[in-house]
Amino acid sequence: MSEDSFFWLVDARYELQHESIDTSSPQFQLSDLGKRLLQKHGILGFTKACGTHFYVGRTLGARYNLLYEFRSQDDKVVEKVRAAAKFSATFGLDGETEMSKAIQIAKKATVLKVHSGISGGGPSIADYAEDVGALKKELQHLRDDLFVRRQGEVLRWELVSYEVFDEVQDAYKAAGTPNLSQAYKREALALYYTQHTFNADKIHHLRYLLNRATGQEAFYAYTPAHQKEIQALIAKLVAQNEDIGRRATNCLNDPQSSCSIANLPQITQQPPQPDADYSGLGKWLVRPVLRGNTRFVDFYGKPPSRNGCSYSGKTFVTGSVLVDVDGGVAITATDFLTHKKSPLIIGDVSVVPDNGVFHPKMCIDNFAARCSMRIVEDTLTPLADGCPNARFILVVYDENGVTTDRYTFRLES
């Protein structure tokens, strides 16, 4: 029986700052020493002393790479892990839940190995994170080392050919080596491609953030001012990519094109942080409570401090979806193949202390692969007393990590 494998990469990259030469500045010229070398020794003497390229910028930051390797002699087991890790998401949103499910399945039935690579940060950064909690801790440690202690490394260098200067191009032509100007074209086209791809990735990420901040089940919330800031940044990136496209077309089609890279600074502006994060419970205090003398389970919900708002007596009413049973809390779940509904235990009604804040012991630990829950605040339809309303969203998964049920409960008095 052959052994099958599945690999899953977690790549966290943080940029501290980008430093670059302003190529659009009138001061961006070949130095007097470089000009004297060209005049006295020609292009060969110049390249012998200075080389053919020079640095114009660098990006400082930190990077944390983990490669998870799942191996099993049962290909069906590997397929289950692959199904559970089918997502491509930003860690800290649905990616956190999906990662927990994939690792829970993998630990039970496969061999799990973790390979790592770390750039930046201090020496105390662990090179191994087997679960979500450990990964979050190390990523936070890495961010603290980078942004607070300034312990970053060069993640990326930017180089260009000396042929950006007219004097160097003229020297190549005078030496009878026009083929080297083609090398400059290749360098310019490579820079166009690199910057266009960087911009396109950033545009995709920004649009992803905006999409996740809209709709009834948003994962983020941005103020109108912050939304406009993100949209303006997208427009700026799109405009530069259109300029790059025109330059590349001209560089490819016009033999006399200078393939200019002037006035193409890398746009390193970062988007604003979300004004609210609804990817989990956030700072809400959520506690399971039995409804009267019944065995139905509702959730008491209280948000962070709200001036003039009292949430006393308000609960997320679940109807008959959640029931207290001998084995814990059962939810009505759907079988993915038969579409039949049956009880599924997803947690314990007890509560556990977590840094002084109480959370229900549901959809975590042994039940992490079965469900996830989060709260989305609703400011458009406030409660009768004017305080913000909210929706409690509970998602149920089957053994392969496929979503089978999604329940939404509103806060009621």
C-alpha positions as CSV (number, residue, x, y, z in Angstrom):
1,M,0.0,0.0,0.0
2,S,1.5,3.3,-1.0
3,E,1.7,6.3,1.2
4,D,-0.1,9.5,0.3
5,S,0.8,13.0,1.4
6,F,-0.8,16.4,1.6
7,F,1.1,19.6,2.3
8,W,-0.4,22.8,3.7
9,L,1.6,26.1,3.9
10,V,1.1,28.9,6.4
11,D,2.9,32.0,5.3
12,A,2.8,35.1,7.5
13,R,4.7,38.1,6.3
14,Y,4.9,41.5,8.1
15,E,6.4,44.6,6.6
16,L,7.9,47.2,8.9
17,Q,9.0,49.8,6.4
18,H,10.0,50.2,2.7
19,E,13.1,52.3,1.9
20,S,13.8,53.4,-1.7
21,I,15.5,56.0,-3.8
22,D,13.1,58.4,-5.4
23,T,13.9,57.7,-9.1
24,S,11.6,60.6,-10.1
25,S,13.7,63.2,-8.3
26,P,15.9,65.5,-10.4
27,Q,18.7,64.5,-8.0
28,F,18.5,60.9,-9.3
29,Q,21.5,61.1,-11.6
30,L,24.7,59.2,-12.2
31,S,27.4,60.3,-9.8
32,D,30.3,62.5,-10.9
33,L,32.6,59.5,-10.2
34,G,30.5,57.3,-12.4
35,K,30.6,59.9,-15.2
36,R,34.4,60.2,-14.9
37,L,34.8,56.4,-15.1
38,L,32.7,56.3,-18.3
39,Q,34.7,59.1,-19.9
40,K,38.1,57.7,-18.9
41,H,37.7,54.0,-19.1
42,G,34.5,53.4,-21.1
43,I,31.7,51.0,-20.3
44,L,34.1,48.1,-19.6
45,G,36.0,50.0,-17.0
46,F,32.7,51.3,-15.5
47,T,31.2,47.9,-15.1
48,K,34.4,46.4,-13.7
49,A,34.4,49.1,-11.0
50,C,30.6,49.4,-10.4
51,G,29.0,46.2,-11.8
52,T,25.9,46.3,-14.0
53,H,23.2,46.8,-11.3
54,F,22.7,48.8,-8.2
55,Y,20.2,48.8,-5.2
56,V,17.3,51.3,-5.3
57,G,15.3,50.0,-2.4
58,R,14.7,47.4,0.3
59,T,11.8,46.2,2.4
60,L,12.4,45.4,6.1
61,G,10.1,43.1,8.0
62,A,9.7,39.5,9.3
63,R,8.3,36.3,7.9
64,Y,7.1,33.1,9.5
65,N,6.7,30.0,7.3
66,L,5.2,26.7,8.4
67,L,4.8,23.7,6.1
68,Y,2.4,21.1,7.5
69,E,3.0,17.7,6.1
70,F,0.1,15.1,6.5
71,R,1.0,11.5,5.6
72,S,-1.0,8.4,5.7
73,Q,-1.2,5.0,4.0
74,D,-4.9,5.4,3.6
75,D,-5.6,7.9,0.8
76,K,-9.2,8.4,2.1
77,V,-7.8,9.8,5.3
78,V,-5.6,12.3,3.4
79,E,-8.6,13.3,1.3
80,K,-10.5,14.1,4.6
81,V,-7.6,16.3,5.7
82,R,-7.5,18.0,2.3
83,A,-11.2,18.6,2.5
84,A,-10.9,20.1,5.9
85,A,-8.1,22.4,4.7
86,K,-9.8,23.4,1.5
87,F,-9.9,27.1,2.3
88,S,-7.6,29.9,1.4
89,A,-8.2,32.7,4.0
90,T,-6.6,35.3,6.1
91,F,-5.5,33.8,9.4
92,G,-7.6,35.1,12.3
93,L,-10.9,34.8,10.4
94,D,-12.4,31.6,9.1
95,G,-8.9,30.4,8.5
96,E,-8.4,29.9,12.3
97,T,-11.4,27.6,12.5
98,E,-10.5,25.7,9.4
99,M,-6.9,25.1,10.6
100,S,-8.2,23.7,13.9
101,K,-10.5,21.3,12.1
102,A,-7.7,20.1,9.7
103,I,-5.2,19.5,12.5
104,Q,-7.9,17.8,14.7
105,I,-8.6,15.3,11.9
106,A,-4.9,14.9,11.0
107,K,-3.8,14.1,14.6
108,K,-6.3,11.2,14.8
109,A,-5.4,9.4,11.6
110,T,-2.2,10.7,10.0
111,V,1.4,11.4,10.6
112,L,1.8,15.2,11.1
113,K,5.2,16.9,10.5
114,V,5.8,20.6,10.7
115,H,8.7,22.3,8.8
116,S,9.5,25.9,9.5
117,G,11.5,28.9,8.2
118,I,11.7,32.2,10.2
119,S,13.1,35.6,9.1
120,G,13.3,38.4,11.6
121,G,12.2,38.5,15.2
122,G,14.2,37.6,18.3
123,P,15.9,34.3,19.2
124,S,13.0,33.3,21.4
125,I,10.6,32.7,18.5
126,A,9.6,29.1,18.5
127,D,10.2,27.2,15.2
128,Y,7.3,24.8,15.8
129,A,3.6,25.4,16.2
130,E,1.4,22.4,16.0
131,D,-1.9,24.0,16.9
132,V,-3.8,27.2,16.4
133,G,-3.1,28.6,19.9
134,A,0.6,28.1,19.6
135,L,0.7,29.6,16.1
136,K,-1.2,32.7,17.3
137,K,1.1,33.1,20.2
138,E,4.3,32.9,18.0
139,L,2.8,35.3,15.4
140,Q,2.0,37.8,18.1
141,H,5.6,37.4,19.5
142,L,7.0,37.9,16.0
143,R,4.9,41.1,15.5
144,D,6.0,42.5,18.9
145,D,9.7,41.8,18.1
146,L,9.2,43.5,14.7
147,F,7.0,46.5,15.4
148,V,8.0,47.2,19.1
149,R,11.6,46.0,19.3
150,R,12.4,46.8,15.6
151,Q,13.9,43.4,15.1
152,G,13.4,43.1,11.3
153,E,15.4,41.7,8.4
154,V,15.5,42.6,4.7
155,L,12.8,40.6,3.1
156,R,13.3,42.0,-0.4
157,W,15.9,44.0,-2.3
158,E,15.2,46.0,-5.4
159,L,17.9,46.3,-8.1
160,V,17.9,48.0,-11.4
161,S,20.5,48.2,-14.2
162,Y,22.8,51.2,-14.6
163,E,21.2,51.5,-18.1
164,V,18.5,53.6,-16.5
165,F,21.0,56.5,-17.0
166,D,21.4,57.9,-20.5
167,E,25.2,58.2,-20.1
168,V,25.4,54.4,-19.6
169,Q,23.2,53.6,-22.5
170,D,25.3,55.9,-24.7
171,A,28.5,54.3,-23.5
172,Y,27.1,50.8,-24.4
173,K,26.3,52.0,-27.9
174,A,29.7,53.7,-28.3
175,A,31.3,50.4,-27.4
176,G,29.4,48.6,-30.1
177,T,27.5,46.4,-27.7
178,P,23.8,47.3,-28.3
179,N,22.8,43.8,-27.3
180,L,23.3,44.9,-23.7
181,S,20.5,47.4,-24.0
182,Q,18.2,44.4,-24.5
183,A,19.3,43.3,-21.1
184,Y,18.1,46.6,-19.8
185,K,14.8,46.0,-21.5
186,R,14.5,42.7,-19.8
187,E,15.3,44.3,-16.4
188,A,12.7,47.0,-17.0
189,L,10.1,44.4,-18.0
190,A,11.0,42.3,-15.0
191,L,10.5,45.3,-12.7
192,Y,7.1,46.1,-14.5
193,Y,6.0,42.5,-13.9
194,T,7.1,42.4,-10.2
195,Q,5.4,45.7,-9.4
196,H,2.3,44.9,-11.4
197,T,1.9,41.5,-9.6
198,F,2.6,43.1,-6.2
199,N,-0.1,45.7,-6.9
200,A,-2.6,43.1,-8.2
201,D,-2.1,41.0,-5.0
202,K,-2.7,44.0,-2.9
203,I,-5.8,45.1,-4.8
204,H,-7.2,41.6,-4.4
205,H,-6.5,41.7,-0.7
206,L,-8.1,45.1,-0.2
207,R,-11.2,44.1,-2.1
208,Y,-11.3,40.9,0.0
209,L,-11.3,43.1,3.1
210,L,-14.2,45.3,1.8
211,N,-16.2,42.2,0.8
212,R,-15.7,40.7,4.2
213,A,-17.1,44.0,5.7
214,T,-20.4,43.9,3.9
215,G,-23.6,41.8,4.1
216,Q,-25.6,40.4,6.9
217,E,-22.7,38.2,8.1
218,A,-19.8,40.5,7.9
219,F,-16.4,39.6,9.4
220,Y,-15.2,43.2,9.8
221,A,-16.7,46.7,10.2
222,Y,-15.1,49.9,8.8
223,T,-16.3,53.4,9.3
224,P,-17.3,55.2,6.1
225,A,-14.1,57.2,6.3
226,H,-12.0,54.1,6.5
227,Q,-13.9,52.5,3.6
228,K,-13.2,55.6,1.4
229,E,-9.5,55.3,2.5
230,I,-9.3,51.7,1.3
231,Q,-11.2,52.5,-2.0
232,A,-8.8,55.4,-2.6
233,L,-5.8,53.1,-2.1
234,I,-7.3,50.6,-4.5
235,A,-7.8,53.3,-7.1
236,K,-4.2,54.4,-6.7
237,L,-2.9,50.9,-7.2
238,V,-5.2,50.4,-10.3
239,A,-4.0,53.6,-11.8
240,Q,-0.3,52.6,-11.4
241,N,-1.0,49.2,-12.9
242,E,-2.6,50.8,-15.9
243,D,0.5,53.0,-16.3
244,I,2.7,49.9,-16.0
245,G,0.7,48.2,-18.7
246,R,1.2,51.1,-21.1
247,R,4.9,51.2,-20.4
248,A,5.3,47.5,-20.9
249,T,3.4,47.6,-24.2
250,N,5.6,50.4,-25.4
251,C,8.8,48.7,-24.2
252,L,7.9,45.5,-26.1
253,N,6.7,47.0,-29.3
254,D,8.9,50.1,-29.8
255,P,12.6,49.3,-30.6
256,Q,13.5,52.9,-29.6
257,S,11.6,52.8,-26.3
258,S,13.7,53.8,-23.3
259,C,11.6,51.4,-21.1
260,S,11.6,54.0,-18.4
261,I,11.1,53.0,-14.8
262,A,11.0,56.6,-13.5
263,N,8.0,57.8,-11.4
264,L,7.1,54.2,-10.4
265,P,7.6,54.2,-6.7
266,Q,6.3,51.1,-4.9
267,I,3.0,51.9,-3.2
268,T,3.6,50.7,0.4
269,Q,0.6,52.4,2.1
270,Q,-1.2,50.1,4.4
271,P,-5.0,49.9,4.8
272,P,-6.6,51.0,8.1
273,Q,-7.3,48.4,10.7
274,P,-10.9,47.2,11.1
275,D,-13.0,49.3,13.5
276,A,-14.6,46.1,14.6
277,D,-13.7,42.4,14.2
278,Y,-16.6,40.0,14.0
279,S,-14.6,36.9,13.1
280,G,-15.2,35.4,16.6
281,L,-16.8,36.4,19.8
282,G,-14.6,39.4,20.1
283,K,-14.9,41.0,23.5
284,W,-18.5,39.9,24.0
285,L,-19.3,37.9,27.2
286,V,-21.3,34.9,26.0
287,R,-22.6,32.3,28.5
288,P,-25.0,29.4,27.9
289,V,-28.1,29.4,30.0
290,L,-31.1,27.0,30.3
291,R,-34.4,28.5,29.3
292,G,-36.6,28.4,32.3
293,N,-37.4,24.9,33.4
294,T,-36.7,23.4,30.0
295,R,-33.6,21.7,28.7
296,F,-33.3,24.1,25.8
297,V,-30.1,26.2,25.8
298,D,-29.9,29.9,25.0
299,F,-27.0,32.3,25.2
300,Y,-26.7,35.3,27.5
301,G,-24.8,38.0,25.6
302,K,-23.1,41.1,26.8
303,P,-20.8,43.3,24.7
304,P,-18.0,45.5,25.8
305,S,-19.0,48.5,27.8
306,R,-21.6,50.6,26.1
307,N,-22.4,54.1,27.6
308,G,-26.0,54.2,28.7
309,C,-26.8,50.7,27.4
310,S,-27.9,47.8,29.6
311,Y,-28.0,44.3,28.3
312,S,-29.4,42.8,31.5
313,G,-31.9,40.1,30.7
314,K,-31.1,39.9,27.0
315,T,-30.3,36.6,25.4
316,F,-29.7,35.0,22.0
317,V,-32.8,32.8,21.8
318,T,-32.1,29.5,19.9
319,G,-35.6,28.1,19.7
320,S,-35.4,24.3,19.8
321,V,-32.0,24.1,18.1
322,L,-29.8,23.5,21.1
323,V,-30.7,21.0,23.9
324,D,-29.0,20.0,27.1
325,V,-28.4,16.3,27.0
326,D,-26.5,13.9,29.3
327,G,-23.4,14.0,27.0
328,G,-23.3,17.8,26.8
329,V,-25.1,20.1,24.4
330,A,-26.7,18.7,21.2
331,I,-27.6,20.6,18.1
332,T,-29.9,19.6,15.2
333,A,-27.4,18.8,12.4
334,T,-27.9,17.7,8.8
335,D,-26.3,14.6,7.3
336,F,-24.5,15.8,4.1
337,L,-25.3,12.7,2.1
338,T,-28.8,11.7,3.3
339,H,-30.0,15.3,4.3
340,K,-31.5,13.8,7.4
341,K,-31.4,15.8,10.7
342,S,-30.2,14.2,13.9
343,P,-28.7,15.4,17.2
344,L,-25.0,16.2,17.3
345,I,-23.1,16.9,20.5
346,I,-21.0,20.1,20.0
347,G,-19.9,21.0,23.5
348,D,-20.4,21.3,27.2
349,V,-22.8,23.7,28.9
350,S,-20.2,24.4,31.6
351,V,-18.0,27.5,31.4
352,V,-14.2,27.7,31.6
353,P,-12.2,30.7,32.8
354,D,-10.0,32.3,30.1
355,N,-7.9,35.3,31.3
356,G,-10.7,36.2,33.6
357,V,-13.4,36.2,30.9
358,F,-15.9,33.3,30.7
359,H,-16.6,31.6,27.4
360,P,-18.9,28.6,26.8
361,K,-17.0,25.4,26.4
362,M,-18.5,24.8,23.0
363,C,-16.9,24.5,19.5
364,I,-13.5,24.4,21.2
365,D,-11.0,21.6,22.2
366,N,-12.5,18.3,21.2
367,F,-15.5,20.0,19.5
368,A,-13.4,22.5,17.5
369,A,-13.8,20.5,14.3
370,R,-17.6,20.3,14.7
371,C,-18.7,23.9,14.9
372,S,-17.7,27.6,15.1
373,M,-19.4,30.6,16.5
374,R,-19.1,34.4,16.2
375,I,-21.0,37.6,16.8
376,V,-21.9,40.3,14.3
377,E,-23.0,43.6,15.7
378,D,-26.0,45.2,14.0
379,T,-26.2,49.0,14.3
380,L,-28.8,49.4,11.5
381,T,-31.6,47.7,13.5
382,P,-31.0,48.6,17.1
383,L,-32.9,47.2,20.1
384,A,-36.0,48.9,21.3
385,D,-34.0,50.9,23.9
386,G,-31.6,52.2,21.1
387,C,-28.7,49.9,22.1
388,P,-26.9,48.0,19.3
389,N,-28.3,44.7,18.4
390,A,-26.3,41.6,17.4
391,R,-26.5,38.2,15.7
392,F,-25.0,35.1,17.1
393,I,-23.9,32.9,14.2
394,L,-23.3,29.1,14.7
395,V,-21.9,27.0,11.9
396,V,-21.9,23.2,12.0
397,Y,-19.5,21.0,10.1
398,D,-19.5,17.3,9.2
399,E,-16.5,15.0,9.7
400,N,-14.9,16.2,6.5
401,G,-15.1,19.8,7.4
402,V,-18.0,20.6,5.1
403,T,-20.6,23.1,6.3
404,T,-23.9,21.3,6.9
405,D,-25.9,23.9,8.9
406,R,-25.7,27.6,9.6
407,Y,-27.9,29.1,12.4
408,T,-28.4,32.8,13.2
409,F,-29.8,33.9,16.5
410,R,-30.8,37.4,17.3
411,L,-30.5,39.2,20.7
412,E,-33.8,39.4,22.4
413,S,-35.1,40.8,25.7
